[in-house]
Amino acid sequence: MYAYKEILTLENPQQLNLSKPLPFLKGKKLKCLLLLKMTRTK
């Protein structure tokens, strides 16, 4: 199992830009878990 953690600020919600490439080959299947800290706005 490989674990990777990075805090991102989204510029485009359709695309994630990581600071460094992941050590996987093209075509590999991944299971991704995305967590979003919700904040209340008034």
Secondary structure, DSSP 8 states (H G I E B T S, - for coil): ----------SSTT----SS--S--TT---------------
